């Protein structure tokens, strides 16, 4: 029993650490995006996170292609700071509004510039499975609008109005 409790506590701590890490990543990403150009030291001051945490997060965001280093700043002793900028190049998001009348889809870059939009009748009378198939087709059509551009879909958001039956 004690092993089970210890295991659960370890899982909870690991889950909490992962959640905190994700929250910090979002916080840093938003600061970089909202400031147009910012240094790591400024990120640490504004976020309240440590310099090593900022470096770890920024290094990951650079690998993901969401942040780029755009130049060096003026040194006040020591190494010159590197200016960082949000970069959503080749990264896209799909949004789907699944309504009773229409399925509306949009493909945007990470700066919210619309690349493509699709609106098609939902036709709920054909049943749930067909509505889900058509929603999947809309997503595929939107992806097709990337054409020869290299790009990745970072996420898909789906909005559905209505009540939820948790049992079904």
DSSP file (Angstrom, degrees, kcal/mol; ACC not computed):
  #  RESIDUE AA STRUCTURE BP1 BP2  ACC     N-H-->O    O-->H-N    N-H-->O    O-->H-N    TCO  KAPPA ALPHA  PHI   PSI    X-CA   Y-CA   Z-CA
    1    1 A X     >        0   0    0      0, 0.0     4,-2.3     0, 0.0     5,-0.2   0.000 360.0 360.0 360.0 -42.5    0.0    0.0    0.0
    2    2 A X  H  >  +     0   0    0      1,-0.2     4,-2.7     2,-0.2     5,-0.2   0.882 360.0  53.0 -64.6 -36.5    2.8    2.4    0.9
    3    3 A X  H  > S+     0   0    0      2,-0.2     4,-2.6     1,-0.2    -1,-0.2   0.908 108.6  50.3 -62.6 -40.8    4.5    1.7   -2.4
    4    4 A X  H  > S+     0   0    0      2,-0.2     4,-2.5     1,-0.2    -2,-0.2   0.919 111.9  46.8 -63.6 -44.2    1.2    2.5   -4.3
    5    5 A X  H  X S+     0   0    0     -4,-2.3     4,-2.4     2,-0.2    -2,-0.2   0.925 113.4  48.6 -63.8 -45.0    0.9    5.8   -2.4
    6    6 A X  H  X S+     0   0    0     -4,-2.7     4,-2.3     1,-0.2    -2,-0.2   0.898 111.4  50.9 -61.7 -40.5    4.5    6.7   -3.0
    7    7 A X  H  X S+     0   0    0     -4,-2.6     4,-2.5     2,-0.2    -2,-0.2   0.919 110.2  49.0 -62.7 -44.2    4.0    5.8   -6.7
    8    8 A X  H  X S+     0   0    0     -4,-2.5     4,-2.7     2,-0.2    -2,-0.2   0.906 110.7  50.4 -62.5 -41.6    0.9    8.0   -7.0
    9    9 A X  H  X S+     0   0    0     -4,-2.4     4,-2.8     2,-0.2    -1,-0.2   0.907 110.8  49.5 -63.1 -40.9    2.8   11.0   -5.3
   10   10 A X  H  X S+     0   0    0     -4,-2.3     4,-2.6     2,-0.2    -2,-0.2   0.921 112.0  47.9 -63.9 -43.6    5.7   10.6   -7.7
   11   11 A X  H  X S+     0   0    0     -4,-2.5     4,-2.8     2,-0.2    -2,-0.2   0.908 112.3  49.9 -62.2 -41.7    3.2   10.5  -10.7
   12   12 A X  H  X S+     0   0    0     -4,-2.7     4,-2.8     2,-0.2    -2,-0.2   0.925 111.6  47.7 -63.9 -45.0    1.5   13.6   -9.3
   13   13 A X  H  X S+     0   0    0     -4,-2.8     4,-2.7     2,-0.2    -2,-0.2   0.925 113.6  47.8 -61.4 -44.2    4.8   15.5   -8.9
   14   14 A X  H  X S+     0   0    0     -4,-2.6     4,-2.2     2,-0.2    -2,-0.2   0.908 113.3  48.4 -63.2 -41.9    5.9   14.5  -12.4
   15   15 A X  H  X S+     0   0    0     -4,-2.8     4,-2.2     2,-0.2    -2,-0.2   0.899 112.8  47.8 -64.3 -41.3    2.5   15.6  -13.8
   16   16 A X  H  X S+     0   0    0     -4,-2.8     4,-2.7     2,-0.2    -2,-0.2   0.901 111.0  51.0 -66.2 -40.9    2.6   18.9  -11.9
   17   17 A X  H  X S+     0   0    0     -4,-2.7     4,-2.4     2,-0.2    -2,-0.2   0.904 110.8  48.8 -63.2 -41.2    6.2   19.5  -13.1
   18   18 A X  H  X S+     0   0    0     -4,-2.2     4,-2.3     2,-0.2    -1,-0.2   0.917 112.0  48.7 -65.0 -42.8    5.1   18.9  -16.7
   19   19 A X  H  X S+     0   0    0     -4,-2.2     4,-2.6     2,-0.2    -2,-0.2   0.923 111.9  48.6 -62.7 -44.7    2.2   21.2  -16.3
   20   20 A X  H  X S+     0   0    0     -4,-2.7     4,-2.6     1,-0.2    -1,-0.2   0.901 110.3  52.3 -62.5 -40.6    4.3   23.9  -14.8
   21   21 A X  H  X S+     0   0    0     -4,-2.4     4,-2.2     2,-0.2    -1,-0.2   0.915 110.7  47.1 -61.3 -43.5    6.8   23.5  -17.6
   22   22 A X  H  X S+     0   0    0     -4,-2.3     4,-2.3     2,-0.2    -2,-0.2   0.904 111.6  50.8 -64.5 -41.9    4.1   23.9  -20.2
   23   23 A X  H  X S+     0   0    0     -4,-2.6     4,-2.5     1,-0.2    -2,-0.2   0.921 111.2  48.4 -61.8 -44.0    2.7   27.0  -18.5
   24   24 A X  H  X S+     0   0    0     -4,-2.6     4,-2.6     2,-0.2     5,-0.2   0.887 109.5  52.9 -63.6 -39.0    6.2   28.5  -18.4
   25   25 A X  H  X S+     0   0    0     -4,-2.2     4,-2.7     2,-0.2    -2,-0.2   0.918 110.7  46.6 -62.6 -43.7    6.7   27.7  -22.1
   26   26 A X  H  X S+     0   0    0     -4,-2.3     4,-2.6     2,-0.2    -2,-0.2   0.917 111.7  51.9 -63.9 -43.1    3.4   29.5  -23.0
   27   27 A X  H  X S+     0   0    0     -4,-2.5     4,-2.1     2,-0.2    -2,-0.2   0.934 113.6  43.2 -59.0 -47.9    4.3   32.4  -20.8
   28   28 A X  H  X S+     0   0    0     -4,-2.6     4,-2.5     2,-0.2     5,-0.2   0.912 112.7  52.4 -66.7 -43.4    7.7   32.8  -22.4
   29   29 A X  H  X S+     0   0    0     -4,-2.7     4,-2.7     1,-0.2    -2,-0.2   0.924 110.6  48.6 -58.3 -45.2    6.3   32.3  -26.0
   30   30 A X  H  X S+     0   0    0     -4,-2.6     4,-3.0     2,-0.2    -1,-0.2   0.902 110.2  51.1 -63.4 -41.4    3.7   35.0  -25.3
   31   31 A X  H  X S+     0   0    0     -4,-2.1     4,-1.3    -5,-0.2    -2,-0.2   0.922 112.7  45.8 -62.4 -43.3    6.4   37.4  -24.0
   32   32 A X  H  X S+     0   0    0     -4,-2.5     4,-0.6     2,-0.2    54,-0.6   0.940 116.9  44.9 -64.1 -46.1    8.5   36.9  -27.1
   33   33 A X  H >< S+     0   0    0     -4,-2.7     3,-0.7     1,-0.2    -2,-0.2   0.921 114.3  47.6 -64.4 -44.8    5.6   37.2  -29.5
   34   34 A X  H 3< S+     0   0    0     -4,-3.0    -1,-0.2     1,-0.2    -2,-0.2   0.688 110.9  51.2 -74.1 -18.4    4.1   40.3  -27.8
   35   35 A X  H 3< S-     0   0    0     -4,-1.3     2,-2.1    -3,-0.3    -1,-0.2   0.483  88.9-142.5-101.0  -3.1    7.4   42.2  -27.6
   36   36 A X  S << S+     0   0    0     -3,-0.7     2,-0.3    -4,-0.6    50,-0.1  -0.040  84.1  15.7  72.1 -40.3    8.5   42.0  -31.2
   37   37 A X  S    S+     0   0    0     -2,-2.1     2,-0.3    48,-0.1    48,-0.2  -0.864  76.0 163.1-164.1 129.6   12.1   41.6  -30.0
   38   38 A X  E     -A   84   0A   0     46,-2.0    46,-2.7    -2,-0.3     2,-0.2  -0.994  29.9-123.8-153.3 151.6   13.4   40.8  -26.5
   39   39 A X  E  >  -A   83   0A   0     -2,-0.3     4,-2.0    44,-0.2     5,-0.1  -0.628  28.9-115.9 -95.3 156.7   16.5   39.6  -24.8
   40   40 A X  H  > S+     0   0    0     42,-0.5     4,-2.4    -2,-0.2     5,-0.2   0.894 116.0  55.2 -57.4 -41.9   16.8   36.5  -22.5
   41   41 A X  H  > S+     0   0    0      1,-0.2     4,-2.1     2,-0.2    -1,-0.2   0.894 107.9  48.8 -61.3 -39.7   17.6   38.7  -19.5
   42   42 A X  H  > S+     0   0    0      2,-0.2     4,-2.8     1,-0.2     5,-0.2   0.872 108.6  54.1 -67.2 -36.3   14.4   40.8  -20.1
   43   43 A X  H  X S+     0   0    0     -4,-2.0     4,-2.4     2,-0.2     6,-0.4   0.919 108.1  49.8 -62.0 -42.3   12.4   37.5  -20.4
   44   44 A X  H  X S+     0   0    0     -4,-2.4     4,-1.9     2,-0.2     5,-0.4   0.925 113.5  45.7 -62.3 -44.2   13.8   36.4  -17.0
   45   45 A X  H  < S+     0   0    0     -4,-2.1    -2,-0.2     1,-0.2    -1,-0.2   0.935 117.6  42.4 -64.2 -46.7   12.8   39.8  -15.4
   46   46 A X  H  < S+     0   0    0     -4,-2.8    -1,-0.2     1,-0.2    -2,-0.2   0.808 121.6  39.1 -73.3 -29.7    9.4   39.9  -16.9
   47   47 A X  H  < S-     0   0    0     -4,-2.4    -1,-0.2    -5,-0.2    -2,-0.2   0.730  97.2-130.6 -92.4 -23.0    8.5   36.3  -16.3
   48   48 A X     <  +     0   0    0     -4,-1.9     2,-0.2     1,-0.3    -3,-0.1   0.564  64.4 131.6  80.8   7.7   10.0   35.8  -12.9
   49   49 A X        -     0   0    0     -6,-0.4    -1,-0.3    -5,-0.4    -2,-0.2  -0.580  63.0 -99.4 -92.2 157.3   11.7   32.7  -14.2
   50   50 A X     >  -     0   0    0     -2,-0.2     4,-2.5     1,-0.1     5,-0.2  -0.304  29.9-112.9 -72.0 158.4   15.4   31.9  -13.7
   51   51 A X  H  > S+     0   0    0      1,-0.2     4,-2.7     2,-0.2     5,-0.2   0.901 117.6  51.0 -59.8 -43.1   18.0   32.5  -16.4
   52   52 A X  H  > S+     0   0    0      2,-0.2     4,-2.4     1,-0.2    -1,-0.2   0.894 110.1  50.1 -63.1 -36.4   18.6   28.8  -16.9
   53   53 A X  H  > S+     0   0    0      2,-0.2     4,-2.5     1,-0.2    -2,-0.2   0.928 111.1  49.0 -65.0 -43.9   14.9   28.1  -17.2
   54   54 A X  H  X S+     0   0    0     -4,-2.5     4,-3.1     1,-0.2     5,-0.3   0.932 111.6  49.5 -60.2 -46.0   14.6   30.8  -19.8
   55   55 A X  H  X S+     0   0    0     -4,-2.7     4,-2.8     1,-0.2     5,-0.2   0.915 111.2  49.1 -61.1 -42.9   17.6   29.4  -21.8
   56   56 A X  H  X S+     0   0    0     -4,-2.4     4,-1.8     2,-0.2    -1,-0.2   0.930 115.0  44.1 -62.1 -45.5   16.1   25.9  -21.7
   57   57 A X  H  X S+     0   0    0     -4,-2.5     4,-2.4     2,-0.2    -2,-0.2   0.934 115.2  47.8 -65.5 -46.6   12.7   27.1  -22.9
   58   58 A X  H  X S+     0   0    0     -4,-3.1     4,-2.5     1,-0.2     5,-0.2   0.907 109.2  53.6 -63.1 -42.4   14.2   29.4  -25.6
   59   59 A X  H  X S+     0   0    0     -4,-2.8     4,-2.1    -5,-0.3    -1,-0.2   0.910 111.1  47.1 -58.7 -41.4   16.5   26.7  -26.9
   60   60 A X  H  X S+     0   0    0     -4,-1.8     4,-2.0    -5,-0.2    -2,-0.2   0.903 111.3  50.3 -65.7 -41.6   13.4   24.4  -27.2
   61   61 A X  H  X>S+     0   0    0     -4,-2.4     5,-2.5     2,-0.2     6,-1.2   0.846 109.4  51.6 -66.4 -34.0   11.4   27.1  -29.0
   62   62 A X  H ><5S+     0   0    0     -4,-2.5     3,-1.0     4,-0.2    -1,-0.2   0.922 109.2  50.0 -66.9 -43.6   14.3   27.8  -31.4
   63   63 A X  H 3<5S+     0   0    0     -4,-2.1    -2,-0.2     1,-0.3    -1,-0.2   0.870 110.5  50.7 -61.5 -35.8   14.5   24.0  -32.2
   64   64 A X  H 3<5S-     0   0    0     -4,-2.0    -1,-0.3    -5,-0.1    -2,-0.2   0.592 115.0-119.0 -77.7  -9.8   10.7   24.1  -32.8
   65   65 A X  T <<5S+     0   0    0     -3,-1.0    24,-0.2    -4,-0.5    -3,-0.2   0.653  84.7 113.5  81.5  16.1   11.1   27.1  -35.2
   66   66 A X  S   <S+     0   0    0     -5,-2.5    21,-2.9    -6,-0.2     2,-0.4   0.631  75.8  37.4 -94.5 -15.2    8.9   29.3  -33.0
   67   67 A X  E     -B   86   0A   0     -6,-1.2     2,-0.3    19,-0.3    -2,-0.2  -0.995  66.7-168.0-135.3 141.3   11.7   31.7  -32.0
   68   68 A X  E     -B   85   0A   0     17,-2.7    17,-2.3    -2,-0.4     2,-0.6  -0.941  25.1-122.9-125.8 152.1   14.6   33.0  -34.0
   69   69 A X  E     -B   84   0A   0     -2,-0.3    15,-0.2    15,-0.2     3,-0.1  -0.838  29.3-179.9 -90.2 124.3   17.7   34.9  -32.9
   70   70 A X  E     -     0   0A   0     13,-2.8     2,-0.3    -2,-0.6    14,-0.1   0.409  51.0 -45.2-112.7   2.6   17.8   38.1  -34.9
   71   71 A X  E     -B   83   0A   0     12,-0.7    12,-3.7     2,-0.0    -1,-0.3  -0.854  60.4 -74.3 153.7 173.0   20.9   39.9  -33.8
   72   72 A X  E     -B   82   0A   0     -2,-0.3    10,-0.2    10,-0.2     2,-0.1  -0.749  35.1-147.8-101.5 145.4   23.2   41.0  -31.0
   73   73 A X        -     0   0    0      8,-3.5     2,-0.4    -2,-0.3    -1,-0.1  -0.269  39.4 -71.2 -94.5-172.9   22.5   43.8  -28.6
   74   74 A X        -     0   0    0      6,-0.1     2,-0.3    -2,-0.1     7,-0.2  -0.690  49.4-128.3 -85.2 131.8   24.9   46.2  -26.8
   75   75 A X        -     0   0    0     -2,-0.4     3,-0.1     5,-0.1     5,-0.1  -0.591  17.1-167.4 -82.0 139.1   27.0   44.5  -24.1
   76   76 A X  S    S-     0   0    0      1,-0.5    -1,-0.1     3,-0.3     3,-0.1  -0.225  80.2 -40.8-111.3  39.4   27.2   46.1  -20.7
   77   77 A X  S    S+     0   0    0      1,-0.4    -1,-0.5     0, 0.0     2,-0.2   0.215 118.7  28.6 104.9 129.8   30.1   43.8  -19.7
   78   78 A X  S    S-     0   0    0     -3,-0.1    -1,-0.4    -2,-0.0    -3,-0.1  -0.521 107.9  -3.4  90.1-161.0   30.3   40.2  -20.7
   79   79 A X  S    S-     0   0    0     -2,-0.2    -3,-0.3     1,-0.1     2,-0.2  -0.343  78.4-103.8 -69.3 146.3   28.8   38.5  -23.7
   80   80 A X        -     0   0    0     -5,-0.1    -6,-0.1     1,-0.1    -5,-0.1  -0.514  40.3-117.2 -67.8 135.0   26.6   40.5  -26.1
   81   81 A X        -     0   0    0     -2,-0.2    -8,-3.5    -7,-0.2     2,-0.5  -0.428  23.3-127.4 -72.7 150.8   22.9   39.7  -25.5
   82   82 A X  E     - B   0  72A   0    -10,-0.2   -42,-0.5    -2,-0.1     2,-0.3  -0.868  15.6-131.7-103.2 128.5   21.0   38.1  -28.4
   83   83 A X  E     -AB  39  71A   0    -12,-3.7   -13,-2.8    -2,-0.5   -12,-0.7  -0.618  23.8-155.5 -79.5 133.5   17.8   39.6  -29.5
   84   84 A X  E     -AB  38  69A   0    -46,-2.7   -46,-2.0    -2,-0.3     2,-0.3  -0.837  10.9-173.9-112.6 147.1   15.0   37.1  -29.9
   85   85 A X  E     - B   0  68A   0    -17,-2.3   -17,-2.7    -2,-0.3     2,-0.2  -0.997  30.5-108.5-140.1 144.6   11.8   37.3  -32.1
   86   86 A X  E     - B   0  67A   0    -54,-0.6     2,-0.4    -2,-0.3   -19,-0.3  -0.476  34.9-170.7 -67.0 139.4    8.7   35.2  -32.5
   87   87 A X        +     0   0    0    -21,-2.9   -54,-0.0    -2,-0.2    -1,-0.0  -0.877  21.8 169.7-140.6 104.4    8.7   33.3  -35.8
   88   88 A X    >   +     0   0    0     -2,-0.4     3,-1.9     2,-0.0    22,-0.6   0.122  31.1 145.2 -97.9  21.1    5.7   31.4  -36.9
   89   89 A X  T 3  S+     0   0    0      1,-0.3     3,-0.1   -24,-0.2    -2,-0.1  -0.360  74.9   5.7 -62.0 134.6    7.1   30.9  -40.4
   90   90 A X  T 3  S+     0   0    0      1,-0.2    62,-2.2    61,-0.1     2,-0.4   0.690 108.2 111.0  64.8  19.9    6.0   27.5  -41.8
   91   91 A X  E <   +c  152   0B   0     -3,-1.9    19,-0.9    60,-0.2     2,-0.3  -0.992  43.4 176.5-127.3 133.8    3.8   26.9  -38.8
   92   92 A X  E     -cD 153 109B   0     60,-2.6    62,-3.3    -2,-0.4    63,-0.8  -0.874  19.7-148.9-136.5 162.8    0.0   26.9  -39.1
   93   93 A X  E     -cD 155 108B   0     15,-2.6    15,-2.6    -2,-0.3     2,-0.5  -0.985   9.8-148.6-132.1 142.8   -3.2   26.4  -37.1
   94   94 A X  E     -cD 156 107B   0     61,-2.3    63,-2.7    -2,-0.4     2,-0.4  -0.945  11.1-166.4-111.7 133.5   -6.5   25.0  -38.2
   95   95 A X  E     -cD 157 106B   0     11,-2.6    11,-2.3    -2,-0.5     2,-0.4  -0.971   2.6-168.2-118.4 135.3   -9.7   26.2  -36.6
   96   96 A X  E     -cD 158 105B   0     61,-2.7    63,-3.0    -2,-0.4     2,-0.7  -0.986  10.7-165.1-125.5 128.8  -13.0   24.4  -37.1
   97   97 A X  E     -cD 159 104B   0      7,-3.2     7,-2.4    -2,-0.4     2,-1.0  -0.939  12.5-163.0-110.0 107.0  -16.5   25.7  -36.1
   98   98 A X  E     +cD 160 103B   0     61,-2.7    63,-0.6    -2,-0.7     5,-0.2  -0.784  20.6 168.5 -96.3 100.1  -18.8   22.7  -36.2
   99   99 A X        -     0   0    0      3,-2.4    -2,-0.0    -2,-1.0    61,-0.0  -0.557  49.1-110.2-106.3 171.7  -22.3   24.1  -36.3
  100  100 A X  S    S+     0   0    0     -2,-0.2    24,-0.6     1,-0.1    23,-0.2   0.749 118.8  32.7 -72.8 -22.5  -25.7   22.6  -36.9
  101  101 A X  S    S+     0   0    0      1,-0.3    21,-2.1    21,-0.1    22,-0.4   0.846 127.4  11.2 -98.1 -46.4  -26.0   24.5  -40.2
  102  102 A X  E     - E   0 121B   0     19,-0.3    -3,-2.4    20,-0.2     2,-0.6  -0.944  53.9-136.8-137.0 153.9  -22.3   24.7  -41.5
  103  103 A X  E     -DE  98 120B   0     17,-3.3    17,-2.1    -2,-0.3     2,-0.5  -0.970  30.4-168.6-103.7 117.2  -18.8   23.5  -40.9
  104  104 A X  E     -DE  97 119B   0     -7,-2.4    -7,-3.2    -2,-0.6     2,-0.4  -0.935   5.9-177.6-111.4 128.7  -16.5   26.5  -41.1
  105  105 A X  E     -DE  96 118B   0     13,-3.2    13,-2.7    -2,-0.5     2,-0.4  -0.939   6.5-172.6-126.5 148.9  -12.8   25.9  -41.2
  106  106 A X  E     -DE  95 117B   0    -11,-2.3   -11,-2.6    -2,-0.4     2,-0.5  -1.000  12.2-155.4-141.3 140.5   -9.9   28.3  -41.4
  107  107 A X  E     +DE  94 116B   0      9,-2.8     8,-3.5    -2,-0.4     9,-1.5  -0.975  26.2 170.0-112.8 123.5   -6.1   27.8  -41.9
  108  108 A X  E     -DE  93 114B   0    -15,-2.6   -15,-2.6    -2,-0.5     6,-0.2  -0.912  32.5-120.9-130.0 158.2   -4.0   30.6  -40.4
  109  109 A X  E >   -D   92   0B   0      4,-2.0     3,-1.8    -2,-0.3   -17,-0.2  -0.343  48.5 -91.6 -82.2 179.4   -0.3   31.2  -39.8
  110  110 A X  T 3  S+     0   0    0    -19,-0.9   -18,-0.1   -22,-0.6   -21,-0.1   0.573 127.3  61.5 -75.3  -6.3    0.8   31.8  -36.2
  111  111 A X  T 3  S-     0   0    0    -23,-0.1    -1,-0.3     2,-0.1     3,-0.1   0.224 120.5-109.0 -96.7  12.9    0.4   35.6  -36.7
  112  112 A X    <   +     0   0    0     -3,-1.8     2,-0.5     1,-0.3    -2,-0.1   0.688  67.0 151.6  68.3  22.8   -3.3   34.9  -37.4
  113  113 A X        -     0   0    0      1,-0.0    -4,-2.0     2,-0.0     2,-0.3  -0.752  48.6-122.2 -81.7 125.2   -3.0   35.7  -41.1
  114  114 A X  E     +E  108   0B   0     -2,-0.5    -6,-0.3    -6,-0.2     3,-0.1  -0.532  34.2 174.1 -73.9 126.7   -5.7   33.7  -42.9
  115  115 A X  E     -     0   0B   0     -8,-3.5     2,-0.3     1,-0.4    -7,-0.2   0.793  68.1  -7.0 -96.0 -41.0   -4.4   31.4  -45.6
  116  116 A X  E     -E  107   0B   0     -9,-1.5    -9,-2.8     2,-0.0    -1,-0.4  -0.993  55.5-160.1-157.1 151.8   -7.6   29.6  -46.5
  117  117 A X  E     -E  106   0B   0     -2,-0.3     2,-0.4   -11,-0.2   -11,-0.2  -0.987   6.4-171.0-133.9 145.5  -11.3   29.4  -45.4
  118  118 A X  E     -E  105   0B   0    -13,-2.7   -13,-3.2    -2,-0.3     2,-0.4  -1.000   4.1-177.0-136.4 137.9  -13.9   26.7  -46.1
  119  119 A X  E     +E  104   0B   0     -2,-0.4     2,-0.3   -15,-0.2   -15,-0.2  -0.985  14.7 161.9-134.9 124.5  -17.6   26.7  -45.4
  120  120 A X  E     -E  103   0B   0    -17,-2.1   -17,-3.3    -2,-0.4    -2,-0.0  -0.987  44.6 -91.8-141.6 148.2  -19.7   23.7  -46.1
  121  121 A X  E     -E  102   0B   0     -2,-0.3   -19,-0.3   -19,-0.2   -20,-0.1  -0.316  26.2-146.3 -60.5 141.5  -23.2   22.5  -45.0
  122  122 A X        -     0   0    0    -21,-2.1   -20,-0.2   -22,-0.1    -1,-0.1   0.895  15.8-161.7 -74.8 -42.7  -23.1   20.2  -42.0
  123  123 A X    >   -     0   0    0    -22,-0.4     3,-1.9   -23,-0.2     4,-0.2   0.968  11.4-178.6  55.7  60.0  -26.0   18.1  -43.0
  124  124 A X  G >  S+     0   0    0    -24,-0.6     3,-1.9     1,-0.3     7,-0.1   0.731  71.7  75.6 -60.9 -22.9  -26.7   16.7  -39.6
  125  125 A X  G 3  S+     0   0    0      1,-0.3    -1,-0.3     2,-0.1     3,-0.1   0.701  85.2  65.0 -64.4 -17.4  -29.6   14.6  -41.0
  126  126 A X  G <  S-     0   0    0     -3,-1.9     4,-0.4     1,-0.2    -1,-0.3   0.534 114.6-109.2 -83.0  -5.8  -26.9   12.3  -42.5
  127  127 A X    <>  -     0   0    0     -3,-1.9     4,-1.9    -4,-0.2    -1,-0.2  -0.088  28.8 -71.4 100.2 161.9  -25.8   11.2  -39.0
  128  128 A X  H  > S+     0   0    0      1,-0.2     4,-2.5     2,-0.2     5,-0.2   0.897 124.2  54.3 -58.7 -47.7  -22.9   11.7  -36.7
  129  129 A X  H  > S+     0   0    0      1,-0.2     4,-2.2     2,-0.2    -1,-0.2   0.899 109.9  47.2 -59.4 -42.1  -20.5    9.5  -38.5
  130  130 A X  H  > S+     0   0    0     -4,-0.4     4,-2.5     2,-0.2    -1,-0.2   0.872 110.2  52.8 -68.3 -36.7  -20.9   11.4  -41.8
  131  131 A X  H  X S+     0   0    0     -4,-1.9     4,-2.3     2,-0.2    -2,-0.2   0.920 110.9  47.6 -63.3 -42.6  -20.6   14.8  -40.0
  132  132 A X  H  X S+     0   0    0     -4,-2.5     4,-2.2     2,-0.2    -2,-0.2   0.889 111.1  51.1 -66.1 -38.9  -17.3   13.6  -38.5
  133  133 A X  H  X S+     0   0    0     -4,-2.2     4,-2.2    -5,-0.2    -2,-0.2   0.929 111.1  47.9 -61.5 -45.4  -16.1   12.4  -41.9
  134  134 A X  H  X S+     0   0    0     -4,-2.5     4,-2.3     2,-0.2    -2,-0.2   0.879 109.4  53.2 -65.8 -37.2  -17.0   15.7  -43.5
  135  135 A X  H  X S+     0   0    0     -4,-2.3     4,-2.0     1,-0.2    -1,-0.2   0.919 109.5  49.1 -62.2 -42.6  -15.1   17.6  -40.7
  136  136 A X  H  X S+     0   0    0     -4,-2.2     4,-2.3     1,-0.2    -2,-0.2   0.884 109.5  52.5 -62.4 -39.6  -12.1   15.4  -41.4
  137  137 A X  H  X S+     0   0    0     -4,-2.2     4,-2.8     2,-0.2    -2,-0.2   0.894 106.7  52.7 -63.9 -40.1  -12.4   16.2  -45.1
  138  138 A X  H  X S+     0   0    0     -4,-2.3     4,-2.5     2,-0.2    -2,-0.2   0.921 109.1  49.8 -61.4 -43.5  -12.5   19.9  -44.3
  139  139 A X  H  X S+     0   0    0     -4,-2.0     4,-2.3     1,-0.2    -2,-0.2   0.922 111.8  48.2 -61.0 -44.1   -9.3   19.6  -42.3
  140  140 A X  H  X S+     0   0    0     -4,-2.3     4,-2.0     2,-0.2    -2,-0.2   0.904 110.5  51.3 -62.8 -41.9   -7.6   17.7  -45.2
  141  141 A X  H  X S+     0   0    0     -4,-2.8     4,-0.8     2,-0.2    -2,-0.2   0.907 109.9  49.9 -62.2 -41.5   -8.8   20.4  -47.7
  142  142 A X  H >< S+     0   0    0     -4,-2.5     3,-1.0     1,-0.2     4,-0.3   0.919 109.0  51.2 -64.3 -42.6   -7.3   23.1  -45.5
  143  143 A X  H >< S+     0   0    0     -4,-2.3     3,-1.8     1,-0.3     4,-0.3   0.878 103.2  61.1 -59.7 -36.5   -4.0   21.2  -45.2
  144  144 A X  H >< S+     0   0    0     -4,-2.0     3,-1.4     1,-0.3    -1,-0.3   0.745  89.3  70.4 -62.3 -24.1   -4.0   21.0  -49.0
  145  145 A X  T << S+     0   0    0     -3,-1.0    -1,-0.3    -4,-0.8    -2,-0.2   0.622  81.6  72.9 -71.1 -11.5   -4.0   24.8  -49.2
  146  146 A X  T X  S+     0   0    0     -3,-1.8     3,-2.0    -4,-0.3    -1,-0.3   0.782  78.8 171.9 -69.6 -24.7   -0.4   24.7  -47.9
  147  147 A X  T <   -     0   0    0     -3,-1.4    -1,-0.2    -4,-0.3    -2,-0.1  -0.243  64.3 -14.4  56.7-132.6    0.4   23.4  -51.4
  148  148 A X  T 3  S+     0   0    0     -3,-0.1    -1,-0.3     2,-0.1     2,-0.1   0.550 107.7 112.3 -83.1  -7.3    4.1   23.2  -52.1
  149  149 A X  S <  S-     0   0    0     -3,-2.0     2,-0.4    -4,-0.1    -3,-0.0  -0.421  72.4-125.7 -62.8 136.2    4.9   25.4  -49.1
  150  150 A X        +     0   0    0     -2,-0.1     2,-0.3     2,-0.0    -2,-0.1  -0.692  53.0 137.7 -79.3 139.6    6.7   23.4  -46.4
  151  151 A X        -     0   0    0     -2,-0.4     2,-0.4     2,-0.0   -60,-0.2  -0.976  41.7-133.8-173.7 160.5    4.8   23.8  -43.2
  152  152 A X  E     -c   91   0B   0    -62,-2.2   -60,-2.6    -2,-0.3     2,-0.7  -0.955  20.2-125.9-127.7 147.7    3.5   22.0  -40.2
  153  153 A X  E     -c   92   0B   0     -2,-0.4   -60,-0.2   -62,-0.2     3,-0.1  -0.833  21.9-171.9 -90.0 116.2    0.2   22.2  -38.5
  154  154 A X  E     -     0   0B   0    -62,-3.3     2,-0.3    -2,-0.7   -61,-0.2   0.740  63.2 -17.1 -82.0 -24.6    0.8   23.0  -34.9
  155  155 A X  E     -c   93   0B   0    -63,-0.8   -61,-2.3    -3,-0.1     2,-0.4  -0.981  49.2-137.0-173.6 161.4   -2.7   22.5  -33.7
  156  156 A X  E     -c   94   0B   0     -2,-0.3     2,-0.4   -63,-0.2   -61,-0.2  -0.995  18.1-161.4-131.1 125.3   -6.3   22.1  -34.5
  157  157 A X  E     -c   95   0B   0    -63,-2.7   -61,-2.7    -2,-0.4     2,-0.5  -0.894   4.2-164.6-108.0 138.4   -9.1   23.7  -32.5
  158  158 A X  E     -c   96   0B   0     -2,-0.4     2,-0.5   -63,-0.2   -61,-0.2  -0.981   1.7-166.0-126.3 123.3  -12.6   22.5  -32.7
  159  159 A X  E     +c   97   0B   0    -63,-3.0   -61,-2.7    -2,-0.5     2,-0.4  -0.935  11.7 171.5-110.7 127.5  -15.6   24.6  -31.4
  160  160 A X  E     -c   98   0B   0     -2,-0.5     2,-0.3   -63,-0.2   -61,-0.1  -0.984  20.6-146.7-135.7 122.3  -19.0   22.9  -31.0
  161  161 A X        +     0   0    0    -63,-0.6     2,-0.2    -2,-0.4    -2,-0.0  -0.642  53.0  66.0 -84.5 144.3  -21.9   24.5  -29.3
  162  162 A X  S    S-     0   0    0     -2,-0.3     2,-0.2     2,-0.0    -2,-0.1  -0.758  80.5 -50.7 139.2 177.7  -24.3   22.4  -27.3
  163  163 A X        -     0   0    0     -2,-0.2     2,-0.5     1,-0.0    -2,-0.0  -0.539  45.4-132.6 -86.2 152.6  -24.8   20.2  -24.3
  164  164 A X        -     0   0    0     -2,-0.2     2,-0.9     3,-0.0     3,-0.1  -0.926   5.4-155.5-110.1 127.3  -22.5   17.4  -23.5
  165  165 A X    >   -     0   0    0     -2,-0.5     3,-1.0     1,-0.2    -2,-0.0  -0.863   8.8-168.4 -98.8 100.0  -23.8   14.0  -22.5
  166  166 A X  T 3  S+     0   0    0     -2,-0.9    -1,-0.2     1,-0.3    -2,-0.0   0.736  82.8  56.8 -64.3 -23.8  -21.0   12.5  -20.4
  167  167 A X  T 3         0   0    0      1,-0.2    -1,-0.3    -3,-0.1    -2,-0.0   0.759 360.0 360.0 -79.4 -24.7  -22.5    9.0  -20.5
  168  168 A X    <         0   0    0     -3,-1.0    -2,-0.2     0, 0.0    -1,-0.2   0.373 360.0 360.0-114.5 360.0  -22.6    8.8  -24.3
